[in-house]
Amino acid sequence: MKTGGLADVAGALPLALAAEGVETTTLVPGYPSVMGRLETASVVHREAGFFGGAARLVRATAAGLDLMVLDAPHLFNRAGNPYSAADGGDWPDNGVRFAALSRMAAGIAAEGLGGVRPDVLHAHDWQAGLTMAYLDGATRRPGTVLTVHNLAFQGNFPAGLLPDLGLPAGVFRLDGAEFHGMVGYLKAGLAMADAITTVSPTYAVEIQTPESGMGFDGLLRYRAGALHGILNGIDDEVWNPATDKLIAAPFDVRHLGRRAANKAALQARFGLEANPGALVFGVISRLSWQKGLDFLLPALDTVLALGGQLVILGSGEADLETAFRAAAARHPGRIACFIGYDEGLAHQVQAGIDAIVVPSRFEPCGLTQLCALRYGAIPIVARTGGLADTVIDANEAALAAHTGTGLQFPPGQLVPALHRAAALWAQPEVWARLQRNAMQADVSWRRPAAQYAALYRGLNTDGRRG
């Protein structure tokens, strides 16, 4: 069940933590697609009246992960994505659904439900942030970590929901779950977790400012001593061009020439002109204001004037989807788009494009540029958040030192960056050096997993906040 980068993290980080001696059990909602993929399963706990219906806690394994699954059909057995129906509207009971997930997490942490009593509870985003509120005053409380993947998504719900949530008395307070008169799920986590992490060091700094703090900058400055920026990684076995069976021709840093077959296959797949000399730009993204894809629309003339081509893979805001479809219709053979998401196609795009464009207004970390580095697709990224932390700008100093891995630009100033890319593309030896640098960058979970393991081991586990 995947709607964004959080799914990639939840799938890959536990496997990387195993190398650090950390055993991880992941609690997930029992969505239909989850229940259908369980490899082993046993019911370890039941509740008859759990937020309006019967619920089971299922111990299971899937895809190499140890899982606890909250099987509550009245909350999670429905079509659509985790947060909205097929028509795009949010489920009206989202506040109850993710309170239930948080309540079960707190039960596991404090009471050992299902036979699991963790030393550390690590919650992600607003959907699990209320866990910290449910643990308020618990006799046995593990160390707690909240990771913020995107501060813009906060999970604020009307205070009228309080009677249905069963929160501990007194937790609806300024230093708890109250946020401007609403129940703040993310706010509860930010205020009450022992440690807060964000998915890049630069984003951890940015969110302490009024410009990027989304209303939480004061709280985050107050809790700065508990705030840590730890970069995301990617699964470098899944994203490995040397062994990738989803692409036309495997390649590695020593055999860059083999990459050309993937470019030809991509041009054929998307109906682009079969031109090996064209600079092929790519986008793999949610099509949204945050991702800055509206900056790309007026830059399309520049892409074409530079003799380039463009492939877009993604979905999102209807006006952006419509605009990119129209651009592809106006410029067949030069611009192509696939509205939707296809994991296999994402691999093919990364292997076939020459450069990936990430013009985000803000970006907590970003994973698409990490995959691009791995596949030798030069990232052209806005200088913000994790994009700034993961791409070394190919300025004159970096080119002279042979350390550049991509291009950075101030948010909103995409066109000059496209011209810079074209100038570098016109120097094949320089471009190949950038590709080799990019492909040798460590984008794995090894270093982040070690940082998380150190953070876990440094936490108080007696219920006191650090």
C-alpha positions as CSV (number, residue, x, y, z in Angstrom):
1,M,0.0,0.0,0.0
2,K,1.9,3.0,-1.3
3,T,1.1,6.6,-1.9
4,G,4.5,8.2,-1.4
5,G,8.0,8.1,0.1
6,L,6.8,7.0,3.5
7,A,5.9,3.6,2.1
8,D,9.5,3.2,0.8
9,V,10.9,4.1,4.2
10,A,8.6,1.8,6.1
11,G,9.6,-1.1,3.8
12,A,13.4,-0.5,3.7
13,L,14.4,0.9,7.1
14,P,13.5,-2.1,9.2
15,L,15.7,-4.3,6.9
16,A,18.6,-1.9,7.2
17,L,18.2,-1.7,11.0
18,A,18.7,-5.5,11.3
19,A,22.3,-4.9,10.4
20,E,22.6,-2.6,13.4
21,G,21.2,-5.3,15.8
22,V,17.8,-3.7,15.9
23,E,14.7,-6.0,15.7
24,T,11.8,-4.2,14.2
25,T,8.1,-5.0,14.2
26,T,6.0,-2.7,12.0
27,L,2.3,-2.0,12.8
28,V,0.2,-1.3,9.7
29,P,-3.5,-0.9,9.0
30,G,-5.2,-4.0,7.5
31,Y,-6.0,-2.5,4.1
32,P,-7.3,-5.1,1.6
33,S,-4.0,-5.1,-0.3
34,V,-2.1,-5.7,2.9
35,M,-4.3,-8.6,4.1
36,G,-3.9,-10.2,0.7
37,R,-0.1,-10.2,0.9
38,L,0.4,-11.7,4.3
39,E,2.7,-14.8,4.1
40,T,2.1,-16.1,7.6
41,A,-0.6,-14.8,10.0
42,S,-1.9,-15.5,13.5
43,V,-4.4,-13.6,15.6
44,V,-2.8,-12.5,18.8
45,H,-5.4,-10.0,20.2
46,R,-9.0,-9.2,19.7
47,E,-11.2,-6.3,20.8
48,A,-15.0,-6.4,20.3
49,G,-15.8,-2.7,20.6
50,F,-12.8,-1.0,19.0
51,F,-13.7,2.4,17.6
52,G,-17.1,1.2,16.4
53,G,-16.5,-2.4,15.5
54,A,-14.6,-5.6,16.0
55,A,-10.8,-5.6,15.5
56,R,-8.1,-8.2,15.5
57,L,-4.3,-7.7,15.9
58,V,-2.6,-10.1,13.5
59,R,1.0,-11.1,13.8
60,A,2.3,-11.7,10.3
61,T,5.2,-11.7,7.9
62,A,5.4,-10.2,4.4
63,A,8.2,-9.1,2.1
64,G,10.8,-9.9,4.7
65,L,9.1,-7.7,7.3
66,D,7.8,-8.7,10.7
67,L,4.3,-7.1,11.0
68,M,1.5,-6.4,13.4
69,V,-1.6,-5.8,11.3
70,L,-4.6,-3.9,12.7
71,D,-7.4,-5.8,11.0
72,A,-10.4,-3.6,11.6
73,P,-12.6,-4.0,8.5
74,H,-15.0,-1.2,9.5
75,L,-12.1,1.2,9.3
76,F,-9.7,-0.1,6.7
77,N,-11.5,-2.6,4.4
78,R,-12.5,-0.2,1.7
79,A,-11.6,0.7,-1.9
80,G,-9.5,3.8,-2.7
81,N,-6.2,4.9,-1.2
82,P,-5.5,5.0,2.5
83,Y,-6.9,8.5,3.0
84,S,-9.5,9.1,0.3
85,A,-12.2,7.3,-1.7
86,A,-11.9,6.7,-5.4
87,D,-13.5,10.1,-6.2
88,G,-10.6,11.8,-4.3
89,G,-12.5,13.0,-1.3
90,D,-11.1,12.3,2.1
91,W,-12.7,9.6,4.2
92,P,-14.9,11.5,6.7
93,D,-13.8,9.2,9.5
94,N,-10.0,9.6,9.0
95,G,-9.7,11.1,12.5
96,V,-11.2,7.9,14.0
97,R,-9.3,5.5,11.7
98,F,-5.8,6.8,12.5
99,A,-6.7,7.4,16.2
100,A,-7.4,3.6,16.2
101,L,-4.0,2.9,14.7
102,S,-2.4,5.1,17.3
103,R,-4.4,3.6,20.1
104,M,-3.3,0.1,19.1
105,A,0.3,1.2,18.8
106,A,0.1,2.6,22.4
107,G,-1.4,-0.6,23.6
108,I,1.4,-2.7,22.1
109,A,4.0,-0.3,23.6
110,A,2.6,0.1,27.1
111,E,0.8,-3.2,27.6
112,G,2.6,-5.7,25.4
113,L,-0.4,-6.5,23.3
114,G,0.3,-9.4,21.0
115,G,3.4,-10.4,22.9
116,V,5.5,-7.4,21.7
117,R,7.0,-5.0,24.2
118,P,9.3,-2.6,22.4
119,D,12.2,-0.7,23.9
120,V,11.4,2.1,21.4
121,L,8.3,3.1,19.6
122,H,9.0,4.9,16.3
123,A,5.9,6.7,14.8
124,H,5.7,8.3,11.4
125,D,3.8,11.4,10.5
126,W,0.4,12.6,11.7
127,Q,-1.2,9.2,11.1
128,A,0.7,7.8,14.1
129,G,1.4,11.0,16.0
130,L,-1.5,10.6,18.4
131,T,0.2,7.5,19.8
132,M,2.2,9.8,22.0
133,A,-1.0,11.3,23.5
134,Y,-2.3,7.8,24.2
135,L,0.9,7.0,26.1
136,D,0.5,10.1,28.3
137,G,0.7,8.9,31.9
138,A,1.3,5.2,31.0
139,T,3.0,3.2,33.8
140,R,5.3,1.5,31.3
141,R,6.4,3.7,28.4
142,P,9.2,3.0,26.0
143,G,11.3,5.6,24.4
144,T,9.5,7.4,21.6
145,V,10.5,8.8,18.3
146,L,8.3,10.7,15.8
147,T,9.6,11.1,12.2
148,V,8.1,14.0,10.2
149,H,8.1,13.2,6.5
150,N,6.2,16.3,5.5
151,L,5.2,19.0,7.9
152,A,2.5,20.2,5.6
153,F,0.3,17.2,6.4
154,Q,-0.8,17.7,10.0
155,G,-3.9,15.7,10.8
156,N,-6.0,18.4,12.5
157,F,-9.5,17.4,13.5
158,P,-12.4,19.1,15.3
159,A,-12.4,19.0,19.1
160,G,-15.9,17.6,18.8
161,L,-14.2,14.3,18.0
162,L,-12.7,14.0,21.5
163,P,-15.4,11.9,23.1
164,D,-14.9,9.3,20.4
165,L,-11.1,9.1,20.8
166,G,-10.8,7.9,24.4
167,L,-7.6,9.9,25.1
168,P,-6.2,10.1,28.6
169,A,-7.7,12.9,30.7
170,G,-5.9,16.2,30.4
171,V,-4.0,15.5,27.2
172,F,-6.0,18.1,25.2
173,R,-3.6,20.9,26.3
174,L,-1.1,23.3,24.9
175,D,1.9,21.0,25.4
176,G,-0.2,18.0,24.3
177,A,-2.7,17.3,21.6
178,E,-4.4,20.8,21.3
179,F,-3.7,22.8,18.3
180,H,-5.6,26.1,17.8
181,G,-8.7,24.5,19.3
182,M,-8.4,21.3,17.3
183,V,-7.1,17.9,18.0
184,G,-3.7,18.0,16.4
185,Y,-2.4,14.5,15.7
186,L,1.0,15.6,14.4
187,K,1.1,18.3,17.1
188,A,0.7,15.6,19.8
189,G,3.7,13.8,18.4
190,L,5.9,16.9,18.1
191,A,5.1,18.0,21.6
192,M,5.2,14.7,23.4
193,A,7.8,12.4,21.7
194,D,11.1,11.9,23.3
195,A,12.9,12.6,20.0
196,I,11.8,14.1,16.7
197,T,13.5,13.4,13.4
198,T,13.0,14.8,10.0
199,V,14.2,13.1,6.8
200,S,17.1,15.5,6.1
201,P,19.3,17.8,8.1
202,T,18.5,20.9,6.0
203,Y,14.7,20.3,6.4
204,A,15.3,20.1,10.2
205,V,16.7,23.6,10.1
206,E,14.1,25.0,7.6
207,I,11.1,23.9,9.7
208,Q,12.3,26.0,12.6
209,T,11.6,29.2,10.6
210,P,8.2,30.9,10.1
211,E,8.6,30.5,6.3
212,S,8.7,26.7,6.4
213,G,7.4,25.8,9.9
214,M,3.8,25.5,8.8
215,G,2.7,26.9,12.2
216,F,5.0,24.7,14.2
217,D,8.2,26.7,14.0
218,G,7.9,28.0,17.6
219,L,7.3,24.5,19.0
220,L,10.2,23.1,17.0
221,R,12.5,25.8,18.1
222,Y,11.5,25.1,21.7
223,R,12.2,21.4,21.1
224,A,15.3,21.9,19.0
225,G,17.4,19.8,21.4
226,A,15.2,16.8,20.6
227,L,15.2,17.5,16.8
228,H,17.4,15.5,14.5
229,G,17.8,15.5,10.7
230,I,18.5,12.0,9.4
231,L,18.6,11.6,5.6
232,N,16.4,8.9,4.0
233,G,18.0,6.2,1.9
234,I,16.7,3.8,-0.7
235,D,17.0,0.1,-1.0
236,D,20.0,-0.2,-3.2
237,E,19.3,-3.8,-4.0
238,V,15.9,-2.9,-5.4
239,W,17.3,0.1,-7.1
240,N,20.4,-1.5,-8.7
241,P,20.9,-0.9,-12.5
242,A,23.4,-3.8,-12.6
243,T,20.7,-6.4,-11.6
244,D,17.4,-4.6,-12.5
245,K,15.2,-7.0,-14.4
246,L,12.7,-4.3,-15.1
247,I,14.9,-2.3,-17.5
248,A,15.9,-3.1,-21.0
249,A,19.7,-3.5,-20.4
250,P,21.5,-3.8,-17.1
251,F,24.5,-1.5,-16.7
252,D,26.9,-0.3,-14.0
253,V,29.4,2.5,-13.5
254,R,32.1,0.6,-15.5
255,H,29.8,0.0,-18.4
256,L,27.9,3.2,-18.9
257,G,27.7,2.6,-22.7
258,R,25.1,-0.1,-22.0
259,R,22.8,2.6,-20.7
260,A,22.1,3.8,-24.3
261,A,19.9,0.8,-24.9
262,N,17.6,1.9,-22.0
263,K,17.3,5.4,-23.5
264,A,16.3,3.9,-26.9
265,A,13.8,1.6,-25.2
266,L,12.3,4.6,-23.3
267,Q,12.0,6.7,-26.4
268,A,10.2,3.9,-28.1
269,R,8.0,3.2,-25.1
270,F,6.8,6.8,-24.9
271,G,6.7,7.5,-28.6
272,L,9.6,10.0,-28.5
273,E,11.8,10.6,-31.5
274,A,14.6,8.0,-31.7
275,N,17.4,10.4,-31.2
276,P,20.3,9.3,-29.0
277,G,21.7,12.8,-29.1
278,A,18.7,14.5,-27.5
279,L,18.9,15.4,-23.9
280,V,16.0,13.6,-22.3
281,F,14.7,15.1,-19.1
282,G,12.4,13.2,-16.8
283,V,9.9,13.8,-14.0
284,I,8.8,11.1,-11.6
285,S,6.6,12.8,-9.1
286,R,3.4,13.6,-7.5
287,L,2.0,16.5,-9.7
288,S,1.5,19.1,-7.1
289,W,2.2,22.7,-6.0
290,Q,4.7,21.5,-3.4
291,K,6.7,19.6,-6.0
292,G,6.9,22.8,-8.1
293,L,5.7,21.2,-11.3
294,D,3.9,24.4,-12.2
295,F,7.4,25.9,-12.7
296,L,8.1,23.3,-15.4
297,L,5.1,24.2,-17.6
298,P,6.5,27.7,-18.6
299,A,9.9,26.0,-19.0
300,L,8.7,23.6,-21.7
301,D,9.6,26.0,-24.4
302,T,13.2,26.0,-23.1
303,V,13.3,22.2,-23.1
304,L,12.2,22.2,-26.7
305,A,14.5,25.1,-27.7
306,L,17.5,23.2,-26.3
307,G,16.6,20.2,-28.5
308,G,15.5,18.2,-25.5
309,Q,12.8,15.7,-24.8
310,L,10.6,15.3,-21.7
311,V,9.0,12.2,-20.0
312,I,6.6,12.7,-17.2
313,L,5.4,9.9,-14.9
314,G,3.0,10.9,-12.1
315,S,-0.4,12.0,-11.0
316,G,-1.9,14.6,-8.7
317,E,-3.6,17.9,-9.1
318,A,-6.1,17.8,-12.0
319,D,-5.0,21.1,-13.6
320,L,-1.4,19.9,-13.8
321,E,-2.4,16.5,-15.2
322,T,-4.5,18.3,-17.8
323,A,-1.7,20.8,-18.7
324,F,1.0,18.1,-19.2
325,R,-1.4,16.0,-21.2
326,A,-2.1,19.0,-23.4
327,A,1.7,19.7,-23.8
328,A,2.3,16.1,-24.9
329,A,-0.5,16.4,-27.5
330,R,1.0,19.6,-28.8
331,H,4.5,18.2,-29.1
332,P,4.3,14.5,-30.0
333,G,7.7,12.9,-30.2
334,R,9.2,15.5,-27.9
335,I,7.0,15.5,-24.7
336,A,5.2,12.4,-23.4
337,C,3.4,11.7,-20.1
338,F,2.0,8.8,-18.2
339,I,-0.6,9.9,-15.7
340,G,-0.6,7.4,-12.8
341,Y,2.1,5.5,-11.2
342,D,3.8,2.2,-12.2
343,E,6.8,0.9,-10.3
344,G,8.3,-0.9,-13.2
345,L,7.9,2.1,-15.4
346,A,9.6,4.2,-12.8
347,H,12.7,2.0,-13.1
348,Q,12.6,2.2,-16.9
349,V,12.4,6.0,-16.8
350,Q,15.3,6.3,-14.3
351,A,17.4,4.1,-16.5
352,G,16.5,5.8,-19.8
353,I,16.4,9.5,-19.1
354,D,19.6,11.7,-19.0
355,A,18.5,14.0,-16.3
356,I,15.7,14.1,-13.7
357,V,14.0,17.4,-12.9
358,V,12.9,18.1,-9.3
359,P,11.8,21.7,-9.0
360,S,10.1,21.5,-5.5
361,R,9.1,24.5,-3.6
362,F,10.1,22.5,-0.4
363,E,11.2,19.0,-0.1
364,P,11.7,17.2,3.2
365,C,14.0,14.7,1.6
366,G,12.9,13.4,-1.8
367,L,13.6,9.8,-3.0
368,T,13.4,10.3,-6.8
369,Q,16.7,12.1,-6.9
370,L,18.4,9.2,-4.9
371,C,17.1,6.7,-7.4
372,A,18.3,8.9,-10.2
373,L,21.8,9.1,-8.7
374,R,21.9,5.3,-8.6
375,Y,20.9,5.1,-12.3
376,G,23.2,7.8,-13.6
377,A,20.3,10.2,-14.4
378,I,21.7,13.6,-13.4
379,P,19.5,15.3,-10.8
380,I,18.5,18.9,-11.5
381,V,17.0,20.0,-8.2
382,A,15.8,23.0,-6.3
383,R,18.2,24.0,-3.5
384,T,15.9,23.1,-0.6
385,G,15.5,20.4,2.1
386,G,16.9,17.0,1.3
387,L,17.5,17.9,-2.3
388,A,20.3,20.3,-1.1
389,D,21.7,17.6,1.1
390,T,21.9,14.8,-1.4
391,V,23.0,16.4,-4.7
392,I,26.5,18.1,-5.1
393,D,26.1,21.0,-7.5
394,A,28.4,20.8,-10.5
395,N,29.7,24.3,-10.1
396,E,33.2,25.2,-11.3
397,A,34.9,24.2,-8.1
398,A,33.1,20.8,-8.0
399,L,33.8,20.2,-11.7
400,A,37.5,20.9,-11.1
401,A,37.5,18.6,-8.0
402,H,35.5,15.9,-9.9
403,T,32.9,15.8,-7.1
404,G,29.7,17.1,-8.7
405,T,26.7,14.8,-9.0
406,G,24.0,17.1,-10.3
407,L,22.7,20.7,-10.5
408,Q,21.1,22.8,-7.8
409,F,19.1,26.0,-8.4
410,P,17.2,28.4,-6.3
411,P,13.5,27.4,-6.0
412,G,11.6,28.9,-8.9
413,Q,14.6,29.5,-11.1
414,L,14.5,26.3,-13.3
415,V,15.2,27.8,-16.7
416,P,18.8,28.8,-16.0
417,A,19.4,25.3,-14.6
418,L,18.1,23.7,-17.8
419,H,20.6,25.8,-19.8
420,R,23.4,24.8,-17.5
421,A,22.4,21.1,-18.0
422,A,22.5,21.6,-21.8
423,A,25.9,23.1,-21.6
424,L,27.2,20.2,-19.6
425,W,25.5,17.7,-21.9
426,A,27.4,19.3,-24.8
427,Q,30.6,18.1,-23.1
428,P,30.3,14.3,-23.2
429,E,33.4,13.6,-21.0
430,V,32.1,16.0,-18.3
431,W,28.7,14.5,-18.4
432,A,30.0,11.0,-18.1
433,R,32.1,12.1,-15.1
434,L,28.9,13.5,-13.5
435,Q,27.2,10.1,-14.1
436,R,30.1,8.2,-12.6
437,N,30.1,10.4,-9.5
438,A,26.4,10.1,-9.2
439,M,26.3,6.3,-9.5
440,Q,29.1,6.0,-6.8
441,A,27.2,8.2,-4.3
442,D,26.1,6.3,-1.2
443,V,22.3,6.5,-1.2
444,S,21.7,3.4,0.8
445,W,20.1,3.0,4.2
446,R,23.5,2.0,5.8
447,R,24.5,5.3,7.3
448,P,20.9,6.5,8.2
449,A,20.2,3.1,9.9
450,A,23.3,3.5,12.0
451,Q,22.1,7.0,13.0
452,Y,18.6,5.7,13.9
453,A,20.1,2.9,15.9
454,A,22.3,5.3,17.9
455,L,19.3,7.6,18.5
456,Y,17.2,4.6,19.8
457,R,20.0,3.5,22.2
458,G,20.4,7.0,23.5
459,L,16.7,7.4,24.5
460,N,15.4,7.4,28.0
461,T,13.1,4.3,28.3
462,D,11.5,5.2,31.7
463,G,8.9,7.5,30.4
464,R,10.8,10.8,30.7
465,R,11.2,13.0,27.6
466,G,14.8,13.7,26.5
